[in-house]
Amino acid sequence: MTDSPPLIDIRHLSVAYRFDGQINKAVRSVSFQVASGETVAIVGESGSGKSTLANAILGLLPDNARITGGELQVDGHDLSHASEREKRRVRGSVIGLVPQDPMVSLNPTLRIGRQIAEALILANGRRYPAVDADVLELLQQVGLDKPMLRARQYPHELSGGMRQRVLIAIALAGNPRLIIADEPTSALDVTVQRKILDHLQRLVAERGISLLIITHDLGVAADRADRVLVMKSGELVEQGAPQHILINPAHAYTRALIAAAPAFGQRKSPAAPRAVSSNDTPLLTLSNIGKTYRLPYVKGEDADFQALQDVNFKVYPGQTLAIVGESGSGKSTALRIALGLEKPTSGRVLLEGRDVTDLGWREFRPLRRRIQLVQQNPFAALDPRFTLFESIVEPLVSFGLLKGRELEQAARQLIERVHLPVAYLDRLPRELSGGQRQRVAIARALALKPDLLLLDEPVSALDVSVQAQILDLLVELQAESGIAYVLVSHDLAVVASVAHQVLVLKHGKTLEQGPASDVFERPEAAYTQELIAAIPGRRLELQAAAQH
């Protein structure tokens, strides 16, 4: 840090949107500065105004949005009333953007090298092939191996972490003084997230540039920022160093966010599992499960891909088994086999002791009432044409269990069970928030009174406080009914707060298995230790625990 003028100087900035003649104030008189070389994190939930604020700095506000007051200066340029040409010039040479979703941000029809080259050409006016060497250098700088190969590949040929590194390379192409990273790792596994953020911070330090991180993840803010800004409903409610904000918060909203975050708040207490005796029959058993896929267009030994190898687990009534691991570990394959949607190549699947491995679709369908699924994305899980009533009673109609007024009564009971008003039954999914949609998905899954729910990343798409509400609901339902869960998640903080048993998978193999307390407090496998160490906010959480 130096005594030079701040790179970003925002004073009493207000931004408003116009919808159908109505004015919606998204940012309300926000003031803060970012110094050269400083890393600042803006934390807030959906609707807090953090993305609108970032778009204002970038000069990328939509047509229906306006800066209605205050000053916005970036590197001495007043962007409050700047022309589009001036905004583009600043955006290209002063500010670089690392957007959230690389699959949306990268052109699927262009090779990686071409996309980085276009950014270089726009930044400095040079032409092909003069920028080719710079493309390879940028790919090396962001930590991609085999840069010549990567430059020739298309986005779909890279992993999520690799695609995120490409976006960082594009952001660096114009040699900016500031990088804005908008939820840069929210879709990545914890270990990949850690590597990407480590590399980004190293590049920022080497180049002496500033970094503005937009995130809903308090752990990322705690680990990476020199200063944290907390936004709520368009207002900046608190700012300061991470150790002050996250350990001794002054504002009630910040305290509520911290309490809701599994990595910082008080651990939830899963419903105490029913004691299991040697005579008990597990609800679900996967025994020596193997799954091999034959890859198309590949010959020889490489044509066979082993997604699962000799995987074993049992789920008992009233218990939660969490299956954790990174992308490609086999978590989703295990879930599909448990649901009867995939057949294992080897091994057996038992439902309450009955071997259901080789049952056909018609034979398995009556048993599917016993096992229901809650999907990852609440925005895709519900038919947009159905009212909530139609969605919730759909399983009951499909199995011909209830009719007429019985359906209405069941729908009312189910929606009340997930703590939503009965009046919502006439609404469409688009009228609900993400958390409300996930509650509806849970209500639908409960309609057939299953013994087991399979939860596929059930809170990964939700804000931290909404995550806490859904997890609390699941714990409450388990305590009331003794329902069992199989939870698939890459978020170890969530798993640690609700699971009784944990199964750690890597490349389709079981690396560790046992009670959650043992796995998290005394992990044996080096991979498990790496996963736990990579949980964002772990360092500050331990520091806070030591102070109390």
Secondary structure in CASP SS format (residue, H / E / C, confidence):
PFRMAT SS
TARGET T0000
AUTHOR 0000-0000-0000
METHOD secondary structure of the structure
MODEL  1
M C 1.00
T C 1.00
D C 1.00
S C 1.00
P C 1.00
P C 1.00
L C 1.00
I E 1.00
D E 1.00
I E 1.00
R E 1.00
H E 1.00
L E 1.00
S E 1.00
V E 1.00
A E 1.00
Y E 1.00
R E 1.00
F E 1.00
D C 1.00
G C 1.00
Q E 1.00
I E 1.00
N E 1.00
K E 1.00
A E 1.00
V E 1.00
R E 1.00
S E 1.00
V E 1.00
S E 1.00
F E 1.00
Q E 1.00
V E 1.00
A C 1.00
S C 1.00
G C 1.00
E C 1.00
T E 1.00
V E 1.00
A E 1.00
I E 1.00
V E 1.00
G C 1.00
E C 1.00
S C 1.00
G C 1.00
S C 1.00
G C 1.00
K H 1.00
S H 1.00
T H 1.00
L H 1.00
A H 1.00
N H 1.00
A H 1.00
I H 1.00
L H 1.00
G C 1.00
L C 1.00
L C 1.00
P C 1.00
D C 1.00
N C 1.00
A E 1.00
R E 1.00
I E 1.00
T E 1.00
G E 1.00
G E 1.00
E E 1.00
L E 1.00
Q E 1.00
V E 1.00
D C 1.00
G C 1.00
H E 1.00
D E 1.00
L C 1.00
S C 1.00
H C 1.00
A C 1.00
S C 1.00
E H 1.00
R H 1.00
E H 1.00
K H 1.00
R H 1.00
R H 1.00
V H 1.00
R H 1.00
G H 1.00
S H 1.00
V C 1.00
I E 1.00
G E 1.00
L E 1.00
V E 1.00
P C 1.00
Q C 1.00
D C 1.00
P H 1.00
M H 1.00
V H 1.00
S H 1.00
L C 1.00
N C 1.00
P C 1.00
T C 1.00
L C 1.00
R C 1.00
I H 1.00
G H 1.00
R H 1.00
Q H 1.00
I H 1.00
A H 1.00
E H 1.00
A H 1.00
L H 1.00
I H 1.00
L H 1.00
A H 1.00
N H 1.00
G C 1.00
R C 1.00
R C 1.00
Y C 1.00
P C 1.00
A C 1.00
V C 1.00
D H 1.00
A H 1.00
D H 1.00
V H 1.00
L H 1.00
E H 1.00
L H 1.00
L H 1.00
Q H 1.00
Q H 1.00
V C 1.00
G C 1.00
L C 1.00
D C 1.00
K C 1.00
P H 1.00
M H 1.00
L H 1.00
R H 1.00
A H 1.00
R H 1.00
Q C 1.00
Y C 1.00
P H 1.00
H H 1.00
E H 1.00
L C 1.00
S C 1.00
G H 1.00
G H 1.00
M H 1.00
R H 1.00
Q H 1.00
R H 1.00
V H 1.00
L H 1.00
I H 1.00
A H 1.00
I H 1.00
A H 1.00
L H 1.00
A C 1.00
G C 1.00
N C 1.00
P C 1.00
R C 1.00
L E 1.00
I E 1.00
I E 1.00
A E 1.00
D E 1.00
E C 1.00
P C 1.00
T C 1.00
S C 1.00
A C 1.00
L C 1.00
D C 1.00
V H 1.00
T H 1.00
V H 1.00
Q H 1.00
R H 1.00
K H 1.00
I H 1.00
L H 1.00
D H 1.00
H H 1.00
L H 1.00
Q H 1.00
R H 1.00
L H 1.00
V H 1.00
A H 1.00
E H 1.00
R H 1.00
G C 1.00
I C 1.00
S E 1.00
L E 1.00
L E 1.00
I E 1.00
I E 1.00
T E 1.00
H C 1.00
D C 1.00
L H 1.00
G H 1.00
V H 1.00
A H 1.00
A H 1.00
D H 1.00
R H 1.00
A C 1.00
D C 1.00
R E 1.00
V E 1.00
L E 1.00
V E 1.00
M E 1.00
K E 1.00
S C 1.00
G C 1.00
E E 1.00
L E 1.00
V E 1.00
E E 1.00
Q E 1.00
G E 1.00
A C 1.00
P H 1.00
Q H 1.00
H H 1.00
I H 1.00
L H 1.00
I H 1.00
N C 1.00
P C 1.00
A C 1.00
H C 1.00
A H 1.00
Y H 1.00
T H 1.00
R H 1.00
A H 1.00
L H 1.00
I H 1.00
A H 1.00
A H 1.00
A C 1.00
P C 1.00
A C 1.00
F C 1.00
G C 1.00
Q C 1.00
R C 1.00
K C 1.00
S C 1.00
P C 1.00
A C 1.00
A C 1.00
P C 1.00
R C 1.00
A C 1.00
V C 1.00
S C 1.00
S C 1.00
N C 1.00
D C 1.00
T C 1.00
P C 1.00
L C 1.00
L E 1.00
T E 1.00
L E 1.00
S E 1.00
N E 1.00
I E 1.00
G E 1.00
K E 1.00
T E 1.00
Y E 1.00
R E 1.00
L C 1.00
P C 1.00
Y C 1.00
V C 1.00
K C 1.00
G H 1.00
E H 1.00
D H 1.00
A H 1.00
D E 1.00
F E 1.00
Q E 1.00
A E 1.00
L E 1.00
Q E 1.00
D E 1.00
V E 1.00
N E 1.00
F E 1.00
K E 1.00
V E 1.00
Y C 1.00
P C 1.00
G C 1.00
Q C 1.00
T E 1.00
L E 1.00
A E 1.00
I E 1.00
V E 1.00
G C 1.00
E C 1.00
S C 1.00
G C 1.00
S C 1.00
G C 1.00
K H 1.00
S H 1.00
T H 1.00
A H 1.00
L H 1.00
R H 1.00
I H 1.00
A H 1.00
L H 1.00
G C 1.00
L C 1.00
E C 1.00
K C 1.00
P C 1.00
T C 1.00
S E 1.00
G E 1.00
R E 1.00
V E 1.00
L E 1.00
L E 1.00
E C 1.00
G C 1.00
R E 1.00
D E 1.00
V C 1.00
T C 1.00
D C 1.00
L C 1.00
G C 1.00
W H 1.00
R H 1.00
E H 1.00
F H 1.00
R H 1.00
P H 1.00
L H 1.00
R H 1.00
R C 1.00
R C 1.00
I E 1.00
Q E 1.00
L E 1.00
V E 1.00
Q C 1.00
Q C 1.00
N C 1.00
P H 1.00
F H 1.00
A H 1.00
A H 1.00
L C 1.00
D C 1.00
P C 1.00
R C 1.00
F C 1.00
T C 1.00
L H 1.00
F H 1.00
E H 1.00
S H 1.00
I H 1.00
V H 1.00
E H 1.00
P H 1.00
L H 1.00
V H 1.00
S H 1.00
F C 1.00
G C 1.00
L C 1.00
L C 1.00
K C 1.00
G H 1.00
R H 1.00
E H 1.00
L H 1.00
E H 1.00
Q H 1.00
A H 1.00
A H 1.00
R H 1.00
Q H 1.00
L H 1.00
I H 1.00
E H 1.00
R H 1.00
V C 1.00
H C 1.00
L C 1.00
P C 1.00
V H 1.00
A H 1.00
Y H 1.00
L H 1.00
D H 1.00
R C 1.00
L C 1.00
P H 1.00
R H 1.00
E H 1.00
L C 1.00
S C 1.00
G H 1.00
G H 1.00
Q H 1.00
R H 1.00
Q H 1.00
R H 1.00
V H 1.00
A H 1.00
I H 1.00
A H 1.00
R H 1.00
A H 1.00
L H 1.00
A C 1.00
L C 1.00
K C 1.00
P C 1.00
D C 1.00
L E 1.00
L E 1.00
L E 1.00
L E 1.00
D E 1.00
E C 1.00
P C 1.00
V C 1.00
S C 1.00
A C 1.00
L C 1.00
D C 1.00
V H 1.00
S H 1.00
V H 1.00
Q H 1.00
A H 1.00
Q H 1.00
I H 1.00
L H 1.00
D H 1.00
L H 1.00
L H 1.00
V H 1.00
E H 1.00
L H 1.00
Q H 1.00
A H 1.00
E H 1.00
S H 1.00
G C 1.00
I C 1.00
A E 1.00
Y E 1.00
V E 1.00
L E 1.00
V E 1.00
S E 1.00
H C 1.00
D C 1.00
L H 1.00
A H 1.00
V H 1.00
V H 1.00
A H 1.00
S H 1.00
V H 1.00
A C 1.00
H C 1.00
Q E 1.00
V E 1.00
L E 1.00
V E 1.00
L E 1.00
K E 1.00
H C 1.00
G C 1.00
K E 1.00
T E 1.00
L E 1.00
E E 1.00
Q E 1.00
G E 1.00
P E 1.00
A H 1.00
S H 1.00
D H 1.00
V H 1.00
F H 1.00
E H 1.00
R C 1.00
P C 1.00
E C 1.00
A C 1.00
A H 1.00
Y H 1.00
T H 1.00
Q H 1.00
E H 1.00
L H 1.00
I H 1.00
A H 1.00
A C 1.00
I C 1.00
P C 1.00
G C 1.00
R H 1.00
R H 1.00
L H 1.00
E H 1.00
L H 1.00
Q H 1.00
A H 1.00
A H 1.00
A H 1.00
Q H 1.00
H C 1.00
END
